[in-house]
Amino acid sequence: MSPCEKTVPSFRTAWCNAERIARRCASDKWLHLCERIQHSADCWKVRGMYCGIKMAVCSGWSR
């Protein structure tokens, strides 16, 4: 077995784990943002709703 054949499965496993973690982080970030927007809506805080929606739609998401 060549070194490449040995490293491919471990590389694939690491890649899958990295993708899974990235998806979970993105999902957590969206859930947190949705909770903030909903909390602002429940408290009638229009500015908080606006900022949350702006963050979701505009370039502010990368912060």
PDB file of N, CA, C and O in Angstrom:
ATOM      1  N   MET A   1       0.843  -1.172   0.000  1.00  0.00           N
ATOM      2  CA  MET A   1       0.000   0.000   0.000  1.00  0.00           C
ATOM      3  C   MET A   1       0.893   1.241   0.000  1.00  0.00           C
ATOM      4  O   MET A   1       1.796   1.361   0.828  1.00  0.00           O
ATOM      5  N   SER A   2       0.642   2.148  -0.916  1.00  0.00           N
ATOM      6  CA  SER A   2       1.452   3.362  -1.020  1.00  0.00           C
ATOM      7  C   SER A   2       1.009   4.378   0.036  1.00  0.00           C
ATOM      8  O   SER A   2      -0.088   4.275   0.586  1.00  0.00           O
ATOM      9  N   PRO A   3       1.866   5.352   0.312  1.00  0.00           N
ATOM     10  CA  PRO A   3       1.500   6.368   1.304  1.00  0.00           C
ATOM     11  C   PRO A   3       0.214   7.113   0.933  1.00  0.00           C
ATOM     12  O   PRO A   3      -0.568   7.479   1.810  1.00  0.00           O
ATOM     13  N   CYS A   4       0.000   7.336  -0.361  1.00  0.00           N
ATOM     14  CA  CYS A   4      -1.220   8.035  -0.781  1.00  0.00           C
ATOM     15  C   CYS A   4      -2.462   7.216  -0.452  1.00  0.00           C
ATOM     16  O   CYS A   4      -3.482   7.764  -0.033  1.00  0.00           O
ATOM     17  N   GLU A   5      -2.373   5.914  -0.640  1.00  0.00           N
ATOM     18  CA  GLU A   5      -3.517   5.060  -0.342  1.00  0.00           C
ATOM     19  C   GLU A   5      -3.818   5.032   1.157  1.00  0.00           C
ATOM     20  O   GLU A   5      -4.960   4.824   1.567  1.00  0.00           O
ATOM     21  N   LYS A   6      -2.785   5.242   1.961  1.00  0.00           N
ATOM     22  CA  LYS A   6      -2.982   5.264   3.411  1.00  0.00           C
ATOM     23  C   LYS A   6      -3.593   6.584   3.879  1.00  0.00           C
ATOM     24  O   LYS A   6      -4.391   6.610   4.815  1.00  0.00           O
ATOM     25  N   THR A   7      -3.210   7.676   3.221  1.00  0.00           N
ATOM     26  CA  THR A   7      -3.655   8.984   3.698  1.00  0.00           C
ATOM     27  C   THR A   7      -5.019   9.399   3.154  1.00  0.00           C
ATOM     28  O   THR A   7      -5.677  10.258   3.739  1.00  0.00           O
ATOM     29  N   VAL A   8      -5.448   8.807   2.055  1.00  0.00           N
ATOM     30  CA  VAL A   8      -6.735   9.202   1.476  1.00  0.00           C
ATOM     31  C   VAL A   8      -7.895   8.973   2.445  1.00  0.00           C
ATOM     32  O   VAL A   8      -8.708   9.881   2.618  1.00  0.00           O
ATOM     33  N   PRO A   9      -8.014   7.813   3.080  1.00  0.00           N
ATOM     34  CA  PRO A   9      -9.137   7.638   4.025  1.00  0.00           C
ATOM     35  C   PRO A   9      -9.094   8.610   5.205  1.00  0.00           C
ATOM     36  O   PRO A   9     -10.132   9.117   5.630  1.00  0.00           O
ATOM     37  N   SER A  10      -7.905   8.868   5.731  1.00  0.00           N
ATOM     38  CA  SER A  10      -7.825   9.796   6.862  1.00  0.00           C
ATOM     39  C   SER A  10      -8.123  11.225   6.407  1.00  0.00           C
ATOM     40  O   SER A  10      -8.737  11.998   7.142  1.00  0.00           O
ATOM     41  N   PHE A  11      -7.685  11.571   5.195  1.00  0.00           N
ATOM     42  CA  PHE A  11      -8.001  12.891   4.653  1.00  0.00           C
ATOM     43  C   PHE A  11      -9.506  13.024   4.442  1.00  0.00           C
ATOM     44  O   PHE A  11     -10.090  14.057   4.768  1.00  0.00           O
ATOM     45  N   ARG A  12     -10.127  12.000   3.906  1.00  0.00           N
ATOM     46  CA  ARG A  12     -11.568  12.029   3.663  1.00  0.00           C
ATOM     47  C   ARG A  12     -12.334  12.165   4.980  1.00  0.00           C
ATOM     48  O   ARG A  12     -13.308  12.913   5.062  1.00  0.00           O
ATOM     49  N   THR A  13     -11.895  11.448   5.997  1.00  0.00           N
ATOM     50  CA  THR A  13     -12.537  11.543   7.310  1.00  0.00           C
ATOM     51  C   THR A  13     -12.394  12.950   7.885  1.00  0.00           C
ATOM     52  O   THR A  13     -13.355  13.517   8.405  1.00  0.00           O
ATOM     53  N   ALA A  14     -11.192  13.507   7.789  1.00  0.00           N
ATOM     54  CA  ALA A  14     -10.963  14.861   8.295  1.00  0.00           C
ATOM     55  C   ALA A  14     -11.802  15.876   7.526  1.00  0.00           C
ATOM     56  O   ALA A  14     -12.363  16.798   8.117  1.00  0.00           O
ATOM     57  N   TRP A  15     -11.887  15.706   6.220  1.00  0.00           N
ATOM     58  CA  TRP A  15     -12.676  16.611   5.384  1.00  0.00           C
ATOM     59  C   TRP A  15     -14.157  16.554   5.780  1.00  0.00           C
ATOM     60  O   TRP A  15     -14.806  17.591   5.916  1.00  0.00           O
ATOM     61  N   CYS A  16     -14.678  15.355   5.961  1.00  0.00           N
ATOM     62  CA  CYS A  16     -16.083  15.187   6.353  1.00  0.00           C
ATOM     63  C   CYS A  16     -16.352  15.811   7.719  1.00  0.00           C
ATOM     64  O   CYS A  16     -17.387  16.444   7.925  1.00  0.00           O
ATOM     65  N   ASN A  17     -15.421  15.632   8.644  1.00  0.00           N
ATOM     66  CA  ASN A  17     -15.580  16.229   9.972  1.00  0.00           C
ATOM     67  C   ASN A  17     -15.571  17.750   9.894  1.00  0.00           C
ATOM     68  O   ASN A  17     -16.367  18.413  10.559  1.00  0.00           O
ATOM     69  N   ALA A  18     -14.672  18.305   9.083  1.00  0.00           N
ATOM     70  CA  ALA A  18     -14.604  19.759   8.930  1.00  0.00           C
ATOM     71  C   ALA A  18     -15.894  20.303   8.321  1.00  0.00           C
ATOM     72  O   ALA A  18     -16.402  21.334   8.762  1.00  0.00           O
ATOM     73  N   GLU A  19     -16.420  19.622   7.321  1.00  0.00           N
ATOM     74  CA  GLU A  19     -17.684  20.051   6.712  1.00  0.00           C
ATOM     75  C   GLU A  19     -18.835  19.979   7.713  1.00  0.00           C
ATOM     76  O   GLU A  19     -19.671  20.881   7.766  1.00  0.00           O
ATOM     77  N   ARG A  20     -18.876  18.921   8.494  1.00  0.00           N
ATOM     78  CA  ARG A  20     -19.939  18.748   9.481  1.00  0.00           C
ATOM     79  C   ARG A  20     -19.890  19.861  10.526  1.00  0.00           C
ATOM     80  O   ARG A  20     -20.922  20.415  10.904  1.00  0.00           O
ATOM     81  N   ILE A  21     -18.691  20.179  10.985  1.00  0.00           N
ATOM     82  CA  ILE A  21     -18.530  21.233  11.987  1.00  0.00           C
ATOM     83  C   ILE A  21     -18.909  22.590  11.398  1.00  0.00           C
ATOM     84  O   ILE A  21     -19.556  23.398  12.065  1.00  0.00           O
ATOM     85  N   ALA A  22     -18.508  22.844  10.146  1.00  0.00           N
ATOM     86  CA  ALA A  22     -18.849  24.113   9.498  1.00  0.00           C
ATOM     87  C   ALA A  22     -20.361  24.253   9.328  1.00  0.00           C
ATOM     88  O   ALA A  22     -20.913  25.331   9.547  1.00  0.00           O
ATOM     89  N   ARG A  23     -21.027  23.172   8.940  1.00  0.00           N
ATOM     90  CA  ARG A  23     -22.488  23.218   8.796  1.00  0.00           C
ATOM     91  C   ARG A  23     -23.160  23.475  10.141  1.00  0.00           C
ATOM     92  O   ARG A  23     -24.120  24.241  10.221  1.00  0.00           O
ATOM     93  N   ARG A  24     -22.660  22.840  11.191  1.00  0.00           N
ATOM     94  CA  ARG A  24     -23.241  23.031  12.526  1.00  0.00           C
ATOM     95  C   ARG A  24     -23.043  24.473  12.999  1.00  0.00           C
ATOM     96  O   ARG A  24     -23.955  25.074  13.567  1.00  0.00           O
ATOM     97  N   CYS A  25     -21.849  25.026  12.762  1.00  0.00           N
ATOM     98  CA  CYS A  25     -21.591  26.411  13.167  1.00  0.00           C
ATOM     99  C   CYS A  25     -22.491  27.379  12.410  1.00  0.00           C
ATOM    100  O   CYS A  25     -23.034  28.314  12.998  1.00  0.00           O
ATOM    101  N   ALA A  26     -22.651  27.157  11.104  1.00  0.00           N
ATOM    102  CA  ALA A  26     -23.525  28.023  10.310  1.00  0.00           C
ATOM    103  C   ALA A  26     -24.963  27.915  10.793  1.00  0.00           C
ATOM    104  O   ALA A  26     -25.668  28.920  10.888  1.00  0.00           O
ATOM    105  N   SER A  27     -25.394  26.711  11.093  1.00  0.00           N
ATOM    106  CA  SER A  27     -26.756  26.508  11.585  1.00  0.00           C
ATOM    107  C   SER A  27     -26.950  27.197  12.932  1.00  0.00           C
ATOM    108  O   SER A  27     -27.972  27.845  13.157  1.00  0.00           O
ATOM    109  N   ASP A  28     -25.984  27.062  13.818  1.00  0.00           N
ATOM    110  CA  ASP A  28     -26.070  27.711  15.129  1.00  0.00           C
ATOM    111  C   ASP A  28     -26.125  29.229  14.986  1.00  0.00           C
ATOM    112  O   ASP A  28     -26.858  29.905  15.708  1.00  0.00           O
ATOM    113  N   LYS A  29     -25.337  29.758  14.041  1.00  0.00           N
ATOM    114  CA  LYS A  29     -25.309  31.199  13.835  1.00  0.00           C
ATOM    115  C   LYS A  29     -26.665  31.696  13.337  1.00  0.00           C
ATOM    116  O   LYS A  29     -27.158  32.724  13.802  1.00  0.00           O
ATOM    117  N   TRP A  30     -27.275  30.962  12.384  1.00  0.00           N
ATOM    118  CA  TRP A  30     -28.597  31.336  11.880  1.00  0.00           C
ATOM    119  C   TRP A  30     -29.645  31.238  12.980  1.00  0.00           C
ATOM    120  O   TRP A  30     -30.502  32.113  13.101  1.00  0.00           O
ATOM    121  N   LEU A  31     -29.582  30.185  13.777  1.00  0.00           N
ATOM    122  CA  LEU A  31     -30.558  30.034  14.859  1.00  0.00           C
ATOM    123  C   LEU A  31     -30.447  31.174  15.868  1.00  0.00           C
ATOM    124  O   LEU A  31     -31.456  31.696  16.340  1.00  0.00           O
ATOM    125  N   HIS A  32     -29.219  31.552  16.192  1.00  0.00           N
ATOM    126  CA  HIS A  32     -29.007  32.655  17.128  1.00  0.00           C
ATOM    127  C   HIS A  32     -29.558  33.954  16.544  1.00  0.00           C
ATOM    128  O   HIS A  32     -30.197  34.735  17.249  1.00  0.00           O
ATOM    129  N   LEU A  33     -29.310  34.181  15.266  1.00  0.00           N
ATOM    130  CA  LEU A  33     -29.807  35.388  14.619  1.00  0.00           C
ATOM    131  C   LEU A  33     -31.335  35.403  14.602  1.00  0.00           C
ATOM    132  O   LEU A  33     -31.952  36.434  14.870  1.00  0.00           O
ATOM    133  N   CYS A  34     -31.938  34.268  14.288  1.00  0.00           N
ATOM    134  CA  CYS A  34     -33.411  34.173  14.289  1.00  0.00           C
ATOM    135  C   CYS A  34     -33.979  34.436  15.675  1.00  0.00           C
ATOM    136  O   CYS A  34     -35.004  35.104  15.812  1.00  0.00           O
ATOM    137  N   GLU A  35     -33.324  33.918  16.696  1.00  0.00           N
ATOM    138  CA  GLU A  35     -33.778  34.151  18.067  1.00  0.00           C
ATOM    139  C   GLU A  35     -33.704  35.632  18.427  1.00  0.00           C
ATOM    140  O   GLU A  35     -34.599  36.159  19.088  1.00  0.00           O
ATOM    141  N   ARG A  36     -32.638  36.302  17.991  1.00  0.00           N
ATOM    142  CA  ARG A  36     -32.500  37.734  18.263  1.00  0.00           C
ATOM    143  C   ARG A  36     -33.603  38.530  17.581  1.00  0.00           C
ATOM    144  O   ARG A  36     -34.191  39.429  18.182  1.00  0.00           O
ATOM    145  N   ILE A  37     -33.882  38.196  16.319  1.00  0.00           N
ATOM    146  CA  ILE A  37     -34.934  38.900  15.592  1.00  0.00           C
ATOM    147  C   ILE A  37     -36.284  38.650  16.257  1.00  0.00           C
ATOM    148  O   ILE A  37     -37.070  39.580  16.432  1.00  0.00           O
ATOM    149  N   GLN A  38     -36.556  37.405  16.625  1.00  0.00           N
ATOM    150  CA  GLN A  38     -37.830  37.072  17.263  1.00  0.00           C
ATOM    151  C   GLN A  38     -37.975  37.767  18.611  1.00  0.00           C
ATOM    152  O   GLN A  38     -39.052  38.263  18.942  1.00  0.00           O
ATOM    153  N   HIS A  39     -36.897  37.805  19.390  1.00  0.00           N
ATOM    154  CA  HIS A  39     -36.943  38.481  20.687  1.00  0.00           C
ATOM    155  C   HIS A  39     -37.223  39.971  20.495  1.00  0.00           C
ATOM    156  O   HIS A  39     -38.010  40.557  21.238  1.00  0.00           O
ATOM    157  N   SER A  40     -36.583  40.578  19.505  1.00  0.00           N
ATOM    158  CA  SER A  40     -36.830  41.990  19.223  1.00  0.00           C
ATOM    159  C   SER A  40     -38.279  42.214  18.812  1.00  0.00           C
ATOM    160  O   SER A  40     -38.897  43.200  19.213  1.00  0.00           O
ATOM    161  N   ALA A  41     -38.820  41.300  18.013  1.00  0.00           N
ATOM    162  CA  ALA A  41     -40.222  41.424  17.592  1.00  0.00           C
ATOM    163  C   ALA A  41     -41.158  41.280  18.788  1.00  0.00           C
ATOM    164  O   ALA A  41     -42.141  42.013  18.899  1.00  0.00           O
ATOM    165  N   ASP A  42     -40.863  40.350  19.670  1.00  0.00           N
ATOM    166  CA  ASP A  42     -41.702  40.136  20.852  1.00  0.00           C
ATOM    167  C   ASP A  42     -41.702  41.351  21.779  1.00  0.00           C
ATOM    168  O   ASP A  42     -42.703  41.646  22.432  1.00  0.00           O
ATOM    169  N   CYS A  43     -40.571  42.048  21.826  1.00  0.00           N
ATOM    170  CA  CYS A  43     -40.444  43.219  22.704  1.00  0.00           C
ATOM    171  C   CYS A  43     -40.777  44.521  21.980  1.00  0.00           C
ATOM    172  O   CYS A  43     -40.601  45.602  22.543  1.00  0.00           O
ATOM    173  N   TRP A  44     -41.253  44.431  20.749  1.00  0.00           N
ATOM    174  CA  TRP A  44     -41.582  45.587  19.930  1.00  0.00           C
ATOM    175  C   TRP A  44     -40.376  46.499  19.719  1.00  0.00           C
ATOM    176  O   TRP A  44     -40.519  47.721  19.693  1.00  0.00           O
ATOM    177  N   LYS A  45     -39.204  45.917  19.571  1.00  0.00           N
ATOM    178  CA  LYS A  45     -37.989  46.690  19.311  1.00  0.00           C
ATOM    179  C   LYS A  45     -37.717  46.645  17.807  1.00  0.00           C
ATOM    180  O   LYS A  45     -37.061  45.735  17.301  1.00  0.00           O
ATOM    181  N   VAL A  46     -38.239  47.651  17.115  1.00  0.00           N
ATOM    182  CA  VAL A  46     -38.159  47.674  15.654  1.00  0.00           C
ATOM    183  C   VAL A  46     -36.715  47.798  15.195  1.00  0.00           C
ATOM    184  O   VAL A  46     -36.319  47.175  14.210  1.00  0.00           O
ATOM    185  N   ARG A  47     -35.936  48.586  15.894  1.00  0.00           N
ATOM    186  CA  ARG A  47     -34.536  48.759  15.487  1.00  0.00           C
ATOM    187  C   ARG A  47     -33.778  47.437  15.588  1.00  0.00           C
ATOM    188  O   ARG A  47     -32.971  47.121  14.713  1.00  0.00           O
ATOM    189  N   GLY A  48     -34.022  46.673  16.627  1.00  0.00           N
ATOM    190  CA  GLY A  48     -33.375  45.373  16.762  1.00  0.00           C
ATOM    191  C   GLY A  48     -33.788  44.414  15.669  1.00  0.00           C
ATOM    192  O   GLY A  48     -32.972  43.646  15.159  1.00  0.00           O
ATOM    193  N   MET A  49     -35.081  44.462  15.304  1.00  0.00           N
ATOM    194  CA  MET A  49     -35.556  43.627  14.196  1.00  0.00           C
ATOM    195  C   MET A  49     -34.866  44.039  12.906  1.00  0.00           C
ATOM    196  O   MET A  49     -34.396  43.195  12.143  1.00  0.00           O
ATOM    197  N   TYR A  50     -34.811  45.348  12.669  1.00  0.00           N
ATOM    198  CA  TYR A  50     -34.187  45.860  11.454  1.00  0.00           C
ATOM    199  C   TYR A  50     -32.721  45.451  11.377  1.00  0.00           C
ATOM    200  O   TYR A  50     -32.255  44.998  10.332  1.00  0.00           O
ATOM    201  N   CYS A  51     -31.998  45.609  12.476  1.00  0.00           N
ATOM    202  CA  CYS A  51     -30.573  45.251  12.485  1.00  0.00           C
ATOM    203  C   CYS A  51     -30.378  43.755  12.249  1.00  0.00           C
ATOM    204  O   CYS A  51     -29.464  43.356  11.529  1.00  0.00           O
ATOM    205  N   GLY A  52     -31.223  42.935  12.845  1.00  0.00           N
ATOM    206  CA  GLY A  52     -31.112  41.493  12.650  1.00  0.00           C
ATOM    207  C   GLY A  52     -31.391  41.078  11.221  1.00  0.00           C
ATOM    208  O   GLY A  52     -30.677  40.254  10.650  1.00  0.00           O
ATOM    209  N   ILE A  53     -32.447  41.661  10.641  1.00  0.00           N
ATOM    210  CA  ILE A  53     -32.775  41.336   9.251  1.00  0.00           C
ATOM    211  C   ILE A  53     -31.691  41.858   8.326  1.00  0.00           C
ATOM    212  O   ILE A  53     -31.316  41.189   7.363  1.00  0.00           O
ATOM    213  N   LYS A  54     -31.187  43.046   8.613  1.00  0.00           N
ATOM    214  CA  LYS A  54     -30.111  43.612   7.799  1.00  0.00           C
ATOM    215  C   LYS A  54     -28.876  42.716   7.859  1.00  0.00           C
ATOM    216  O   LYS A  54     -28.212  42.496   6.846  1.00  0.00           O
ATOM    217  N   MET A  55     -28.576  42.207   9.038  1.00  0.00           N
ATOM    218  CA  MET A  55     -27.425  41.334   9.183  1.00  0.00           C
ATOM    219  C   MET A  55     -27.613  40.044   8.388  1.00  0.00           C
ATOM    220  O   MET A  55     -26.656  39.512   7.825  1.00  0.00           O
ATOM    221  N   ALA A  56     -28.842  39.547   8.342  1.00  0.00           N
ATOM    222  CA  ALA A  56     -29.117  38.310   7.615  1.00  0.00           C
ATOM    223  C   ALA A  56     -29.062  38.515   6.109  1.00  0.00           C
ATOM    224  O   ALA A  56     -28.645  37.619   5.376  1.00  0.00           O
ATOM    225  N   VAL A  57     -29.478  39.682   5.644  1.00  0.00           N
ATOM    226  CA  VAL A  57     -29.606  39.913   4.207  1.00  0.00           C
ATOM    227  C   VAL A  57     -28.373  40.583   3.619  1.00  0.00           C
ATOM    228  O   VAL A  57     -27.953  40.249   2.511  1.00  0.00           O
ATOM    229  N   CYS A  58     -27.800  41.510   4.340  1.00  0.00           N
ATOM    230  CA  CYS A  58     -26.711  42.329   3.793  1.00  0.00           C
ATOM    231  C   CYS A  58     -25.344  41.744   4.118  1.00  0.00           C
ATOM    232  O   CYS A  58     -25.223  40.636   4.641  1.00  0.00           O
ATOM    233  N   SER A  59     -24.342  42.508   3.799  1.00  0.00           N
ATOM    234  CA  SER A  59     -22.964  42.048   3.982  1.00  0.00           C
ATOM    235  C   SER A  59     -22.541  42.007   5.441  1.00  0.00           C
ATOM    236  O   SER A  59     -21.453  41.512   5.735  1.00  0.00           O
ATOM    237  N   GLY A  60     -23.338  42.497   6.352  1.00  0.00           N
ATOM    238  CA  GLY A  60     -22.996  42.490   7.765  1.00  0.00           C
ATOM    239  C   GLY A  60     -22.876  41.098   8.349  1.00  0.00           C
ATOM    240  O   GLY A  60     -22.383  40.936   9.466  1.00  0.00           O
ATOM    241  N   TRP A  61     -23.318  40.091   7.614  1.00  0.00           N
ATOM    242  CA  TRP A  61     -23.271  38.708   8.089  1.00  0.00           C
ATOM    243  C   TRP A  61     -21.841  38.231   8.298  1.00  0.00           C
ATOM    244  O   TRP A  61     -21.607  37.347   9.122  1.00  0.00           O
ATOM    245  N   SER A  62     -20.876  38.794   7.569  1.00  0.00           N
ATOM    246  CA  SER A  62     -19.497  38.314   7.646  1.00  0.00           C
ATOM    247  C   SER A  62     -18.772  38.803   8.890  1.00  0.00           C
ATOM    248  O   SER A  62     -17.629  38.411   9.127  1.00  0.00           O
ATOM    249  N   ARG A  63     -19.404  39.645   9.684  1.00  0.00           N
ATOM    250  CA  ARG A  63     -18.725  40.173  10.874  1.00  0.00           C
ATOM    251  C   ARG A  63     -18.468  39.112  11.884  1.00  0.00           C
ATOM    252  O   ARG A  63     -17.904  39.390  12.942  1.00  0.00           O
TER     253      ARG A  63
END
